[in-house]
């Protein structure tokens, strides 16, 4: 009869490494899909409305489109050196909230050049109004509008060391919006030195600047060319060497520690880019190894989840992505999550949404993958009873990830398999034998739980390898 240690070693050799590699490939594909999805996210700062994220419902009032003659008249008013120039500029900013007006404006000869002239002027009030006009244009979903703004990128970078926090913040969010929409903008910004300039902003003492920085970085790191051109696998970038991870971690800890009981509307939009930026810096595709080991980061994540769970459920996905990247290859955060007794709070997120379910199960897989001691603790927590209703869900992605977790638990801690059977797990697995994408994995697990507890582990090994590949 095989001892528990020998049984774990028998299944935990080359075959387990192969399974782990294939699971990592699937997770990488999931992260890539997410980055492409998030590229549509933009920020809009307005002095007269609450900052809101693109695509969310809000109380925004969009003006009617102007005719080409009306747009031309506004441009002429801006170009004239009269006292009415600021009023014309304010009217232009309001008119540029309309998509059609934006398109008509950028087609006018000299329109962007005129805005750049005012944006770089020595008159602070004119400079700010021009910056707000450019910011409205940057929020456009039309790539042609974003590319019309290409000439302004070098000036935006220059003014990141500006005298006004409000002005610097506006430049950051304008840059971030342009980066989202246009690959041409990203390709122009890189040789202009966007990464070193952004890295220098990390030293800013102002939270608004750091939050804007987090937004720009998160958008750059979500670009499809990020792994090769922005944060290459083999390069020790200035961004990381200047302490981006500790700085953003510290910012997130500060934000979480200061969340009031009644969090003001809009605070979630400040936290979200910091979460994204940290998550992407820690993602496998960046080639960045975890450089932070601070259990307070886990506490901060769960405080944020607790605060925004009901009103802003999109924060759940952001927190879980970061938690997934923290636990993927790091024993420290897996151990801390268990020792801080945060697992029950994590399990409560299982039914929140399809994506939340997949991510929670993936995080549990990250923990279970660390070996018998971790699987024993998962078994002692109320994990198995929650997995049974998860197996009954109609979503193949969620069920498939649940089967992955059960595989790791049974592999490293066979007592979990016996307990699973006692709780009715055999019937839960049988219902998936008729689903093509799940039937092999379900059958492999049925073969495992059909083995006596002390039986040789080699008999189901080949079946499991083929089923979970």
C-alpha positions as a printed NumPy array, in Angstrom:
array([[  0.   ,   0.   ,   0.   ],
       [  1.306,   3.402,  -0.947],
       [  1.824,   5.959,   1.783],
       [  0.284,   9.394,   1.306],
       [  3.685,  10.926,   0.662],
       [  4.594,   8.341,  -1.979],
       [  1.2  ,   8.641,  -3.635],
       [  1.619,  12.398,  -3.922],
       [  5.124,  11.945,  -5.332],
       [  3.942,   9.369,  -7.846],
       [  1.367,  11.764,  -9.313],
       [  3.37 ,  14.877,  -8.719],
       [  6.278,  14.326, -11.09 ],
       [  6.568,  15.109, -14.761],
       [  2.851,  14.665, -15.341],
       [  1.874,  17.327, -12.824],
       [  4.381,  19.762, -14.348],
       [  2.774,  19.153, -17.733],
       [ -0.686,  19.802, -16.315],
       [  0.535,  22.954, -14.63 ],
       [  2.078,  24.246, -17.868],
       [ -1.127,  23.647, -19.808],
       [ -3.235,  25.327, -17.145],
       [ -0.891,  28.325, -17.282],
       [ -1.412,  28.506, -21.046],
       [ -5.168,  28.641, -20.568],
       [ -4.822,  31.347, -17.914],
       [ -2.541,  33.364, -20.212],
       [ -5.168,  33.186, -22.955],
       [ -7.811,  34.356, -20.478],
       [ -5.651,  37.313, -19.41 ],
       [ -4.984,  38.233, -23.045],
       [ -8.71 ,  38.253, -23.802],
       [ -9.314,  40.442, -20.786],
       [ -6.713,  42.986, -21.834],
       [ -8.274,  43.296, -25.268],
       [-11.679,  43.756, -23.629],
       [-10.457,  46.461, -21.266],
       [ -8.939,  48.583, -24.035],
       [-12.336,  50.234, -24.515],
       [-12.225,  51.725, -21.028],
       [-11.709,  55.495, -20.862],
       [-11.819,  58.234, -18.255],
       [-13.425,  61.639, -18.504],
       [-12.573,  64.491, -16.123],
       [-14.957,  67.414, -16.133],
       [-15.115,  70.304, -13.742],
       [-18.911,  70.417, -13.882],
       [-19.731,  66.698, -13.698],
       [-18.579,  63.722, -11.688],
       [-15.726,  61.846, -13.35 ],
       [-17.194,  58.748, -14.843],
       [-15.883,  55.746, -16.715],
       [-16.696,  55.299, -20.38 ],
       [-19.631,  53.03 , -21.007],
       [-21.28 ,  53.547, -17.597],
       [-24.665,  55.186, -17.21 ],
       [-24.533,  58.703, -15.872],
       [-26.212,  62.094, -15.944],
       [-24.149,  63.351, -18.871],
       [-25.844,  65.884, -21.124],
       [-24.723,  65.731, -24.748],
       [-25.284,  68.879, -26.819],
       [-26.834,  68.747, -30.262],
       [-24.37 ,  68.52 , -33.154],
       [-23.233,  71.772, -34.713],
       [-23.209,  72.444, -38.435],
       [-19.859,  72.79 , -40.183],
       [-20.391,  76.572, -40.396],
       [-21.058,  76.754, -36.648],
       [-17.932,  74.744, -35.878],
       [-15.918,  76.973, -38.202],
       [-17.271,  80.074, -36.477],
       [-16.214,  78.695, -33.089],
       [-12.73 ,  77.973, -34.421],
       [-12.479,  81.518, -35.793],
       [-13.562,  82.883, -32.425],
       [-10.815,  80.877, -30.751],
       [ -8.242,  82.078, -33.282],
       [ -9.117,  85.753, -32.817],
       [ -7.092,  87.53 , -30.178],
       [-10.117,  89.247, -28.667],
       [-11.369,  89.223, -25.095],
       [-14.079,  86.799, -26.222],
       [-11.491,  84.087, -26.972],
       [-11.915,  82.334, -23.629],
       [-15.702,  82.346, -24.01 ],
       [-15.36 ,  80.858, -27.501],
       [-12.976,  78.236, -26.131],
       [-15.462,  77.313, -23.386],
       [-18.24 ,  77.027, -25.973],
       [-16.001,  74.829, -28.09 ],
       [-15.283,  72.57 , -25.143],
       [-19.011,  72.129, -24.534],
       [-19.703,  71.485, -28.223],
       [-16.957,  68.841, -28.392],
       [-18.98 ,  66.58 , -26.127],
       [-20.891,  65.659, -29.269],
       [-19.313,  62.954, -31.432],
       [-20.376,  64.492, -34.754],
       [-19.043,  67.893, -33.73 ],
       [-15.711,  66.304, -32.79 ],
       [-15.395,  64.746, -36.238],
       [-16.247,  68.024, -37.99 ],
       [-13.769,  69.926, -35.837],
       [-10.743,  67.699, -36.467],
       [-11.424,  67.826, -40.223],
       [-11.049,  71.612, -40.25 ],
       [ -7.603,  72.744, -41.373],
       [ -5.572,  74.186, -38.526],
       [ -8.035,  73.134, -35.777],
       [ -5.671,  70.94 , -33.755],
       [ -2.769,  73.326, -34.426],
       [ -4.828,  76.152, -32.955],
       [ -5.606,  74.15 , -29.805],
       [ -1.937,  73.205, -29.422],
       [ -0.985,  76.876, -29.714],
       [ -3.306,  77.77 , -26.849],
       [ -2.315,  74.635, -24.899],
       [  1.311,  75.793, -24.968],
       [  0.592,  79.472, -24.319],
       [  1.749,  81.377, -21.265],
       [ -1.819,  82.283, -20.276],
       [ -2.81 ,  79.769, -17.596],
       [ -6.57 ,  80.107, -18.063],
       [ -6.334,  79.694, -21.84 ],
       [ -3.94 ,  76.801, -21.408],
       [ -6.37 ,  74.979, -19.093],
       [ -9.366,  75.534, -21.392],
       [ -7.404,  74.232, -24.375],
       [ -6.329,  71.204, -22.314],
       [ -9.98 ,  70.494, -21.516],
       [-10.872,  70.697, -25.217],
       [ -8.115,  68.208, -26.038],
       [ -9.357,  65.996, -23.211],
       [-12.865,  65.96 , -24.7  ],
       [-11.392,  64.93 , -28.045],
       [ -9.324,  62.18 , -26.398],
       [-12.513,  60.609, -25.07 ],
       [-13.835,  60.036, -28.594],
       [-14.391,  56.447, -29.7  ],
       [-13.443,  57.399, -33.27 ],
       [ -9.822,  56.356, -34.025],
       [ -9.586,  59.17 , -36.577],
       [-10.161,  61.746, -33.839],
       [ -7.479,  60.155, -31.652],
       [ -4.977,  60.12 , -34.504],
       [ -5.754,  63.761, -35.283],
       [ -4.44 ,  64.455, -31.786],
       [ -1.047,  62.831, -32.521],
       [  0.794,  66.192, -32.678],
       [ -0.162,  66.96 , -29.069],
       [  1.449,  63.903, -27.443],
       [  4.929,  65.374, -27.039],
       [  3.46 ,  68.461, -25.351],
       [  1.361,  66.308, -23.022],
       [  4.527,  64.503, -21.926],
       [  6.338,  67.808, -21.404],
       [  3.579,  69.177, -19.195],
       [  3.524,  66.163, -16.871],
       [  6.013,  68.129, -14.802],
       [  3.693,  71.125, -14.825],
       [  3.092,  73.631, -12.05 ],
       [ -0.532,  72.65 , -11.407],
       [ -1.708,  69.312, -10.012],
       [ -5.043,  69.735, -11.817],
       [ -3.288,  70.436, -15.112],
       [ -0.912,  67.468, -14.716],
       [ -3.844,  65.195, -13.865],
       [ -5.722,  66.362, -16.973],
       [ -2.672,  65.669, -19.16 ],
       [ -2.33 ,  62.164, -17.703],
       [ -5.938,  61.186, -18.349],
       [ -5.806,  62.691, -21.864],
       [ -2.73 ,  60.578, -22.582],
       [ -4.43 ,  57.492, -21.159],
       [ -7.489,  57.987, -23.366],
       [ -5.387,  58.438, -26.497],
       [ -3.37 ,  55.323, -25.658],
       [ -6.58 ,  53.297, -25.427],
       [ -7.874,  54.258, -28.838],
       [ -4.876,  54.319, -31.131],
       [ -1.923,  52.021, -31.735],
       [ -0.386,  54.876, -33.728],
       [ -0.427,  57.019, -30.589],
       [  1.254,  54.277, -28.569],
       [  3.933,  53.806, -31.213],
       [  4.632,  57.535, -31.213],
       [  4.757,  57.811, -27.429],
       [  7.351,  55.07 , -26.911],
       [ 10.223,  56.766, -28.796],
       [  9.172,  60.052, -27.203],
       [ 10.14 ,  58.511, -23.863],
       [  6.718,  57.962, -22.292],
       [  7.966,  55.245, -19.897],
       [ 10.795,  57.295, -18.296],
       [  8.507,  60.328, -18.053],
       [  5.79 ,  58.306, -16.365],
       [  8.362,  56.706, -14.087],
       [  9.394,  60.163, -12.896],
       [  5.764,  60.86 , -11.927],
       [  5.988,  58.078,  -9.338],
       [  7.876,  60.525,  -7.131],
       [  4.891,  62.904,  -7.006],
       [  3.444,  63.48 ,  -3.517],
       [ -0.038,  64.111,  -4.927],
       [ -2.569,  61.273,  -4.947],
       [ -4.423,  62.708,  -7.954],
       [ -1.231,  62.53 , -10.024],
       [ -0.464,  58.993,  -8.867],
       [ -3.997,  57.862,  -9.703],
       [ -3.741,  59.38 , -13.174],
       [ -0.362,  57.712, -13.568],
       [ -1.914,  54.377, -12.64 ],
       [ -4.544,  54.895, -15.336],
       [ -2.013,  55.642, -18.103],
       [  0.214,  52.745, -17.094],
       [ -2.691,  50.321, -16.94 ],
       [ -3.731,  51.264, -20.477],
       [ -0.18 ,  50.965, -21.819],
       [  0.301,  47.586, -20.182],
       [ -2.986,  46.298, -21.641],
       [ -1.915,  47.051, -25.205],
       [ -1.285,  44.004, -27.369],
       [  2.282,  45.103, -27.999],
       [  3.036,  45.533, -24.272],
       [  4.976,  42.253, -23.778],
       [  7.41 ,  43.031, -26.601],
       [  7.621,  46.826, -26.826],
       [  6.536,  48.379, -23.522],
       [  7.591,  45.942, -20.811],
       [  9.729,  43.356, -22.682],
       [ 10.301,  39.958, -21.109],
       [ 14.07 ,  40.428, -21.037],
       [ 14.404,  44.09 , -20.07 ],
       [ 14.86 ,  45.573, -16.622],
       [ 12.721,  48.596, -17.337],
       [ 13.091,  51.982, -15.776],
       [  9.511,  51.71 , -14.583],
       [ 10.18 ,  48.672, -12.408],
       [ 13.665,  49.73 , -11.34 ],
       [ 12.31 ,  53.033, -10.037],
       [  9.938,  51.186,  -7.742],
       [  6.592,  51.197,  -9.519],
       [  5.346,  48.12 ,  -7.654],
       [  6.09 ,  49.378,  -4.115],
       [  4.78 ,  52.841,  -4.976],
       [  1.475,  51.563,  -6.379],
       [  1.152,  49.065,  -3.522],
       [  1.614,  51.877,  -1.019],
       [ -0.976,  53.993,  -2.837],
       [ -3.499,  51.153,  -2.8  ],
       [ -2.897,  50.557,   0.924],
       [ -3.456,  54.26 ,   1.621],
       [ -6.653,  54.365,  -0.445],
       [ -8.04 ,  51.247,   1.24 ],
       [ -7.199,  52.449,   4.744],
       [ -9.003,  55.754,   4.202],
       [-12.25 ,  54.419,   2.722],
       [-15.093,  55.845,   4.853],
       [-18.152,  53.795,   5.783],
       [-20.177,  55.689,   3.203],
       [-17.704,  55.822,   0.335],
       [-18.323,  58.882,  -1.875],
       [-19.431,  58.271,  -5.449],
       [-16.447,  58.259,  -7.761],
       [-13.93 ,  56.777,  -5.326],
       [-14.177,  53.455,  -7.134],
       [-12.928,  55.177, -10.294],
       [ -9.784,  56.258,  -8.455],
       [ -9.087,  52.795,  -7.09 ],
       [ -9.777,  50.882, -10.311],
       [ -6.739,  52.085, -12.353],
       [ -4.397,  51.36 ,  -9.454],
       [ -5.751,  47.807,  -9.241],
       [ -5.372,  47.324, -12.989],
       [ -1.867,  48.703, -13.12 ],
       [ -0.652,  46.489, -10.28 ],
       [ -2.367,  43.482, -11.814],
       [ -0.767,  44.   , -15.206],
       [  2.687,  44.618, -13.758],
       [  2.395,  41.292, -11.968],
       [  1.019,  39.408, -14.974],
       [  3.157,  36.636, -16.391],
       [  3.305,  38.206, -19.836],
       [  5.322,  41.168, -18.529],
       [  8.149,  38.913, -17.398],
       [  7.987,  40.598, -13.998],
       [  8.581,  38.568, -10.893],
       [  6.669,  39.449,  -7.734],
       [  8.688,  42.011,  -5.818],
       [  6.23 ,  42.661,  -3.014],
       [  5.49 ,  40.466,  -0.027],
       [  3.132,  42.432,   2.155],
       [  0.081,  40.688,   3.589],
       [ -1.542,  44.08 ,   4.121],
       [ -2.159,  44.094,   0.359],
       [ -4.573,  41.169,   0.768],
       [ -6.372,  42.948,   3.611],
       [ -6.658,  46.061,   1.433],
       [ -8.161,  44.055,  -1.425],
       [-10.831,  42.536,   0.78 ],
       [-11.639,  45.907,   2.365],
       [-12.17 ,  47.302,  -1.138],
       [-14.332,  44.309,  -2.052],
       [-16.417,  44.75 ,   1.084],
       [-16.929,  48.442,   0.396],
       [-17.871,  48.284,  -3.302],
       [-19.406,  44.819,  -3.608],
       [-23.024,  45.965,  -3.789],
       [-22.876,  49.31 ,  -5.588],
       [-19.982,  48.716,  -8.011],
       [-19.657,  44.998,  -8.789],
       [-17.115,  45.651, -11.577],
       [-14.545,  46.202,  -8.792],
       [-14.879,  42.497,  -7.893],
       [-13.305,  41.452, -11.183],
       [-10.459,  43.963, -10.814],
       [ -9.641,  42.766,  -7.282],
       [ -9.828,  39.11 ,  -8.266],
       [ -7.526,  39.619, -11.253],
       [ -4.931,  41.167,  -8.962],
       [ -5.405,  38.407,  -6.389],
       [ -4.986,  35.793,  -9.132],
       [ -1.71 ,  37.338, -10.284],
       [ -0.458,  37.608,  -6.696],
       [ -1.116,  33.952,  -5.945],
       [ -0.194,  32.442,  -9.325],
       [  3.461,  31.649,  -8.593],
       [  3.933,  32.931,  -5.07 ],
       [  3.682,  30.809,  -1.925],
       [  3.71 ,  33.917,   0.292],
       [  0.302,  35.241,  -0.753],
       [ -1.253,  31.769,  -0.834],
       [ -0.12 ,  31.19 ,   2.739],
       [ -1.165,  34.672,   3.839],
       [ -4.651,  34.281,   2.359],
       [ -5.134,  31.128,   4.442],
       [ -3.463,  32.358,   7.632],
       [ -5.446,  35.609,   7.615],
       [ -8.647,  33.541,   7.347],
       [ -9.695,  35.306,   4.138],
       [-10.779,  32.143,   2.35 ],
       [-14.439,  32.33 ,   3.558],
       [-14.706,  35.872,   2.185],
       [-13.228,  34.702,  -1.121],
       [-15.661,  31.789,  -1.357],
       [-18.597,  34.159,  -0.854],
       [-17.732,  35.741,  -4.223],
       [-18.326,  32.497,  -6.134],
       [-21.953,  33.262,  -7.114],
       [-21.396,  36.95 ,  -7.982],
       [-20.951,  36.481, -11.741],
       [-19.585,  34.084, -14.324],
       [-16.213,  35.848, -14.447],
       [-16.03 ,  36.083, -10.654],
       [-16.717,  32.353, -10.375],
       [-13.955,  31.496, -12.844],
       [-11.476,  33.8  , -11.111],
       [-12.278,  32.567,  -7.597],
       [-11.845,  28.974,  -8.754],
       [ -8.591,  29.908, -10.503],
       [ -7.255,  31.478,  -7.298],
       [ -8.215,  28.336,  -5.398],
       [ -6.339,  26.331,  -8.037],
       [ -3.3  ,  28.553,  -7.463],
       [ -3.457,  27.657,  -3.779],
       [ -4.133,  23.947,  -4.295],
       [ -1.277,  23.73 ,  -6.755],
       [  1.189,  24.519,  -3.965],
       [  0.863,  20.994,  -2.575],
       [ -0.607,  18.744,   0.139],
       [ -0.392,  21.196,   3.069],
       [ -2.374,  23.801,   1.135],
       [ -4.921,  21.273,  -0.096],
       [ -5.378,  20.036,   3.457],
       [ -6.269,  23.56 ,   4.577],
       [ -8.656,  24.01 ,   1.641],
       [-10.289,  20.739,   2.629],
       [-10.665,  21.901,   6.239],
       [-12.343,  25.116,   5.084],
       [-15.918,  25.021,   3.68 ],
       [-14.688,  24.685,   0.106],
       [-16.133,  21.319,  -0.929],
       [-19.76 ,  22.071,   0.048],
       [-19.634,  25.166,  -2.164],
       [-18.123,  23.305,  -5.094],
       [-21.093,  20.933,  -5.362],
       [-23.621,  23.661,  -6.331],
       [-20.955,  25.145,  -8.623],
       [-20.837,  21.848, -10.501],
       [-24.592,  22.165, -11.064],
       [-24.229,  25.464, -12.946],
       [-24.931,  25.445, -16.715],
       [-21.713,  27.348, -17.57 ],
       [-19.002,  25.027, -19.015],
       [-16.194,  27.511, -18.194],
       [-17.12 ,  27.656, -14.517],
       [-17.656,  23.902, -14.273],
       [-14.411,  23.24 , -16.144],
       [-12.434,  25.363, -13.694],
       [-14.193,  23.616, -10.806],
       [-13.086,  20.267, -12.217],
       [ -9.515,  21.601, -12.384],
       [ -9.69 ,  22.455,  -8.688],
       [-11.1  ,  19.073,  -7.752],
       [ -8.325,  17.408,  -9.73 ],
       [ -5.654,  19.296,  -7.744],
       [ -7.38 ,  18.568,  -4.427],
       [ -7.713,  14.858,  -5.145],
       [ -4.154,  14.75 ,  -6.437],
       [ -2.54 ,  16.267,  -3.363],
       [ -5.051,  15.351,  -0.645],
       [ -6.992,  12.132,  -1.416],
       [ -9.039,  12.464,   1.776],
       [-10.844,  15.277,  -0.051],
       [-11.987,  12.776,  -2.685],
       [-13.511,  10.504,  -0.043],
       [-15.278,  13.457,   1.572],
       [-16.485,  14.621,  -1.835],
       [-18.135,  11.24 ,  -2.427],
       [-19.831,  11.331,   0.989],
       [-21.36 ,  14.696,   0.092],
       [-22.87 ,  13.411,  -3.161],
       [-20.041,  14.38 ,  -5.495],
       [-20.323,  11.196,  -7.554],
       [-23.76 ,  12.189,  -8.828],
       [-22.584,  15.769,  -9.441],
       [-19.828,  14.509, -11.736],
       [-22.018,  12.025, -13.582],
       [-24.261,  14.756, -14.976],
       [-21.33 ,  16.109, -17.018],
       [-20.523,  12.843, -18.793],
       [-22.752,  13.868, -21.685],
       [-21.164,  17.331, -22.191],
       [-18.399,  17.01 , -24.836],
       [-15.984,  19.608, -23.435],
       [-16.333,  18.273, -19.875],
       [-16.933,  14.549, -20.19 ],
       [-13.291,  13.401, -20.247],
       [-12.355,  15.408, -17.161],
       [-15.515,  14.346, -15.339],
       [-14.846,  10.695, -16.156],
       [-11.234,  10.971, -15.002],
       [-12.405,  12.315, -11.647],
       [-15.033,   9.567, -11.413],
       [-12.234,   7.055, -11.944],
       [-10.249,   8.663,  -9.136],
       [-13.046,   8.694,  -6.577],
       [-13.826,   5.094,  -7.495],
       [-10.378,   4.025,  -6.265],
       [ -9.926,   2.842,  -2.655],
       [ -8.17 ,   5.45 ,  -0.531],
       [ -4.975,   3.443,  -0.328],
       [ -4.928,   2.223,  -3.935],
       [ -1.975,   2.817,  -6.224],
       [ -2.036,   6.286,  -7.7  ],
       [ -0.543,   5.181, -10.991],
       [ -3.68 ,   3.485, -12.315],
       [ -5.657,   6.686, -13.102],
       [ -2.631,   8.799, -13.907],
       [ -2.687,   8.482, -17.702],
       [ -6.419,   9.105, -17.88 ],
       [ -6.074,  12.279, -15.832],
       [ -3.187,  13.548, -17.943],
       [ -5.15 ,  13.205, -21.173],
       [ -8.397,  14.517, -19.71 ],
       [ -6.929,  17.667, -18.179],
       [ -4.607,  18.578, -21.062]])
